[in-house]
């Protein structure tokens, strides 16, 4: 958008009063949100998100200034203001900026901007009709279509200049099933780093059908049990357990400030030997994938835990300077309105040897969670919670009747040790992850796993 | 700056190329954020952002568009795009913008002193929060977040009927999120304070209450599953009630009632809560969510949602008001980039004259809940069911006893409203939640433990 010389000049101004590192982040994003409700299109909203941020890091501290509606004059003023907030006796290497470019690993076939609004709306009509066709008990269908094209330019004082385009599309369907005075909802919302070809992989009818199916199961479900018991979590969005229970506590955001239970545990056994966990931002066209992070670094495949042993944290630039750990391509943020920090991309437990059937058969009394809701965690203690969207009792080694309204809680550090079996079929689930650098697309994944001793919080009297 | 923005917007509306009615929502803010760590400022951030959203109504169809590029050309393009988008929407008599030509500016929620506070003073406050916390007790081993933040905002809503309302507001907040450790166990604690005036922020109090919150929880034990009488602290009662009453799926919002997503459908005028329960929204009370007018330009006003246990008011924006053959209650909610929903301003559960300790006495035995987790996912607004991770204390012999952890508390919101036996006197409007409640004593809830 601006010339290489201009970025050089901005960096020089920002760092004129010192600093170990500086970067410029420029963003131009087009966003489309279509809402469908009560059988018709409810809202069409299209917009432009545009702005920039300038950051300087010195001695493990950071200054970040950002503004919308920028031009060259405003940017120079922003850089000047940043420099005034810095008094530091060193200036990091100011290498000449080199444009780093490589063909994208995430090929897009149909750019959202080339698709007629009519064709996008057709996706919503198809999903709505399909959910309602599923059963006469489906009385409400709410659908959200989202496509987003984020164009960023990042220039760093280490001489890296990167232009990256991230394209994502998602369709999320909530179906409400009604019977008597019972009303239950089901949700399914897959997304990928794809354009409109997402719908060749996920037919809108199938997405809606899955949401309707979950809602109908919930209608039949009784109250979930209470107490500590073994739990089998199926593949896909079940991976939210690793994301919450352990992932966040492996981010430099927590580790660098000594606010994680996993501080100083590198090379130690922190999980059961059947656990290998990976964060991989390079998986082609996955929801959490992109070619570069928001600090101009290539995303990577980071093995976090291998056979239960801690191998790596997820580390951004500021974190790497504070904790003397190389960056891992994990610096991410929602938009120019946030300074980047260490975040997950596509985070998953690697496949193991067990089968789902073996896991179920090994349990006399427990629960089988087929679909998860969201969750959260306190990284210092790894106390986590998450809700279950579709679950069944396990009785005498068999799947029994459905139960609803459960949440699962525990300590991530305990749970890692209590993963007893890991299955073969890895799958991913689409999520949005909120943290200090905003809400970002994050993929969770796992094969089925069996965990012993989780507290299940149900409503059973 | 206010005048300049108002002029640009007025001009853009008057120069629009179509005859249909149009509205512009503009907001501009400056934000300062400071985090202290290890006795120094660890991060400093300052932002100057603005954005503008257009809504165009054409033959009962409404289209939206927004831009963060605020200049004449971009605003004109944004209006055009909104008009274009409206053509793909099926007609709905609910779509409308506020038919008013009122011109008025407000600043009652503008801080008296923030403009005169220096960056150095703000930094000092953040640094002091961490220092006070560490000095309070040697078991406070780390303060990952000692934060200060302030926001100055200008919001303008103008439309082709001649409406031009603007409000300047500002506020500041600070909080401590910290860790305590006794060598065996680690716990976390937090305290948040939000104020209109900088002078009212109390770093010593923020640090002390966050530290006490963490220290009390050290050495917490697990308990058996069962049904227990429960006292929710003011903080947890506020979080839980707010998640049901003042969020998108609220059973009190007209659109949810109209679309069969509220169990309160057909219950207006009926008893839905214990007879001593009053739930009120009073925009005149300062809180982080209050404002002088809603996001469609209608003046905010006081409403009783529940009075003496009776369901009194359905909250509407213009869309749900029209669909319900009634008027907006002035509760329209949107930002420049988002579509219309509903919200409350300073909602609260009315307090009593009783102390929190008297609730413990009345309960005799049970659990005092001080932390709930998972509110964004662990509840269903339609059915009212919730199941949440929790921490707290036993109530034994009418007093707060030992700390308990690794429990969940489950129940139903609509049942809970009827089962509130007593409320305390400790409402707080300067917390970060969407609702203000005193501590409440609830007859019985399912608690899952070991």
Interface residues (C-beta under 8 A of the other chain):
Chain A: X31 X33 X35 X37 X38 X40 X41 X42 X43 X44 X45 X46 X47 X48 X49 X50 X51 X60 X61 X62 X63 X64 X65 X66 X67 X68 X69 X81 X85 X117 X118 X121 X139 X140 X176 X178 X182 X183 X184 X185 X224 X226 X227 X228 X254 X257 X258 X259 X261 X337 X339 X373 X374 X375 X376 X378 X380 X381 X383 X384 X385 X386 X387 X404 X405 X406 X407 X409 X410 X411 X455 X456 X457 X458 X459 X460 X461
Chain B: X37 X40 X41 X42 X43 X44 X45 X46 X47 X48 X49 X50 X51 X53 X62 X63 X64 X65 X66 X67 X68 X69 X70 X71 X74 X81 X85 X86 X88 X89 X90 X92 X142 X144 X179 X186 X187 X188 X225 X227 X259 X260 X261 X263 X337 X338 X339 X340 X373 X374 X376 X377 X378 X380 X382 X383 X385 X386 X387 X388 X389 X391 X405 X406 X407 X408 X409 X410 X411 X412 X446 X447 X448 X449 X450
